[in-house]
Amino acid sequence: MRRRTFLASLSALAGTKAVQSERSRLRVLVITGQTDLPYHDWTKTTPFLKRVLESTGRFEVTVLDAPKTLSASMLAPYQAVILNYNGPRWGAEPEKALEDFLRAGGGMVAFHGVSYGAFLGMEQDAKGRFQWSTKPDAEWKAYKEMIGTTWEPANIGHSARHEFRVKFADPDHPITRGLGPDYLIDDELYHKMAHMPGIRVIMTAYSDPAKRGTGKDEPIAWTVSFGKGRVFHTTNGHDLRAINTWGFLTTFARALEWVATGDVTLTGRIDPIMQ
């Protein structure tokens, strides 16, 4: 019974414009892997997201778990990428390949762990903990513009993990349109980030002081333009428990379609999968 209910919810997600055929599917590359941290476990979140996204009938998803091999020719067949990564720098060629892909009009959905780390000028110690690097070329210069945010060293952190309400602060955006006022998620609530000019915040969450928060509505998801490309970034998505939420799954799929095409044809919502 649960299996039939899940399949029915996925079928409802694909709108009338999203024809169920190989031809209509958007080609997506997940850039992931390379790290064995005890958190942000890409070996669980990546296949889970691939399964959910492909079940909508709108996406054909390929996984790259060796990001240092990324190249311009490898990216050429894809309309969008998903960045699910929290590890060391890739090197000049793969980083330039992704940067050029976005500048030329490719789309990107980035979430949670990519909000900080080596790309912003940090390095990991033997236990996987990030510290700010003193090396002059530690930072990927364009990265904060690509994802629309950075973090001042003294401000990096989040409230205690807890269940909180994510509000659709921009209900007129194609990603959030028609989804209702909010949803609940059990996750880490990142705060005190330094956002770049020009981002469009579409989701927020109140950072409760009782949970070591700021007492403010913090941006949780936003869109940003980079060259001709569209980017959606959300700070949610710490692990499967956080991701397997209707609000996260639904907005993630809709955001992926939007960054790839500038439009959203997916309708309905994706309910959590029974594990």
N, C-alpha and C positions, 0 to 999 in steps of 0.2 A: 504493500500500500504506500509506504513512504517513497519507494522508487518511482511509482507512477505519479505521485504528487510532485516530486522534484522535476520529472520530465515535463509535466504539464506546465509548471511555472516557467521553465526555460522556453517552451514553445510559445508561451504568451509574450515573452520578451521580444521576439523578433517581429518587428512591425511589417506592415504590408509592403513597404518600399524595400525592405531587406530581403530580396529574393533568395530562397534557399537553394543555392547552386554554387559550385566551385567558382564559377565565373564572377559572381557578385561578392565573393569574400575578399576582405581586405587583408593584405599580407603584413604580418606583424612579426618583429624580431624581439625576443626577450633577451636583454643583455644582463647576465647574472653570473653566479659562480665565483670561484677563486678564493673564497674565504671560508674558514671552518670555525667562525665565532660561535659561542654558545647561545647566541641570540640572533635575530634576523636570519633565521634558517631558510636560506633560499632553496635547499633541497626539498623542503615541504611546500613553501609558498609558490614557487615557480610552477611545478606540475599541477598544483591545485588551480591556479589562475588560468593556465593553459586549458585545462579541462573545462572550466566554467565558460571561458570566452569562446572556445570552439563549439560548445554545446548551443550557443545562441544562433549558430549558422551564419554569423556575420564575419567571422575572423578565421584565418588560417595562421596558426601560431608556430613559429620555429624558435628553438632555444639555443642560445650561444652561451656556454658556460666557460669559455676561455676568451675573455674580452680583450686580452692582449693581441689576439689574432684578428681583431676587427679591422676592416679595410673599406675603402670607398666602393670597390666592386662588390663586396659582400653586402653592403647596404642598398645597393642599386635596385634590387627587386621589391623593396619594402615601402609601404606607405607610412608606417609608423614603427616606433620602437617603444618597449617598456624597459625602464631602468630599475632593476631590482638588485642592488649592489651596495656593499659596504666594505670595501677593501682598499688595497693599495692602488696607486696610479697605474695607468695602462701603458704609457709611453706616448711619444709625439705623434706617431702615425695613426694609431687607433683613435686617439682623442681628437685629432684634426678631422678624421673621417666622420665622427659623429657630429662635430661642430659644423662641418660643411654640409652634411645631410640636412641639418635643421635650417641652416641659412638658406638652402636651396628650396625649402618648402616642405620637408619631411615633418612628421609629427612625433611627439614624445609624451608618454605618461611616466612620471617619476613619483616614487612614494617612499615615505618613512626614512629608512636607513640612508638613502642618498642625500638626506637633508644636511648631513655633516660628514666629516671624514677627510680622506687624503685629497680629494678634489678641491677642497677649500683650504688646504695648506696644513693638514694634520698628518701625523704618522702614528702607527700602532706600536705598542711595546710587545714584549713576548707573551703577555696575557691577553692581547687583543684590545687593550685600552688605548684610546686616542689621546694624543697630546699635541699641542701646537708645535710645528716644526720651526727651527731657526734657519733652515736652508733657504737661500734667496729665491729659488725657483720651485718651491714646494707647492705653490698654488697653481691650479689650472685657471688661468686668468679669465677665460670666458665663462667658466662654469656657473658662477653666481648669477650671471645674466641669463644663462640658459634656464635655470630653475627658478629664478625670480627672488632669491633670498640668500642670505648668509647668516652667520652667527658670530657675534663678538665673543671672544674667548671667555669673558667673565659671565656671559649670559647663557651658555650652553646648558641645556637641561630640560626637565619636564616635571610635571607634578607627579605625585604617587599614582601608579596605575589604578584606574577605577572606571566604573561605567559613567559615561557622561553623554550629554545630548548634543549632537551636531545639528546646527541650524542652517537651513538653506538661505544664506544671507542675500543671495541674488537669484530669486525665483524665476527671473525672466531669461536667464542664460539657458541655451539649449540643453546643457548637461543636467540642469536641475529642474527645468520646466515641468510642471505637472506632478512632481513627486511628493508634494505636501510640505509641511513646515519644517520637519526635522526627523532625526532617527537616533537611536541609542547605540553606542558602541563601547566595548570594554577594551581600553587601549591606553597608551601613553599619550599625554596631551603636551606636545611641544609648545614652549612659550619663549617670549623675549627675543624672537628672531628679528633680524634686520632686513626688511623687505626692500626690494629694488623698486624704483619709480616705475609706474606704468602697469603694475600687475592688476588683475581684476579679481578681487576676493569674492568667491562664490559660496564658501561655507565657513562658519565660525563655531567656536565652542567656548563656553564660560569656564575660565580656569579658577576653580574654587580654592580660596585660601585655606580652607579646612583640609585640602588635599595637597598642600604645599604649592598652590597655584598663585597666580598674580592678581586675582580679583578682577580680571578684565576678560572681555570677549577676544579670544585669540584667533587669528586666521588659521584655518585648518586645511583649506584647499583654495587654489587660485589658478588662473590662466595667465600666460605671458607670451608675448610674441618675441621671437628671436630670428632676425632676418625675415624670411618669408614663412618661417615655420611657426607652428602652434605647439605650445607646451601646457600640459596640465600637471600640477604638482599637488600632492596631498601629504600631510605629515602623519596621517593615520596608516596603519598596516604593519604593526610590530610583529605579529605572528598569525597563525591560522585562526586563533580565537578571535582576534580583531578583524581579520579579513572576512571571515565567514559570517557576515552581517549583511542584511539586505541592502542597507544604505551604502555600504562600501562597495559591494559587488555591483550594484546597479549603476552607481555613479562612475565606477571604474570602467565598466563596459561602455557606457555612454560617452565618457571622456575619451576613450580610445577611438571611438568612431569619429568624434568631433575633431580631434587633433589630426586625424588622417584625411578628413573630407571637408571640415568646416560645417558639417551638418550632423544632426542626430535623427536617425530613423527608428532606432530601437524604442519600443514602448513597453509598458508594464514594468515589472520589477523582478529581480532575481532573489528568491528566498534562500536562506541558509541551507547548506547541504547537510543532511543527517550523516554524521561520521560513524 
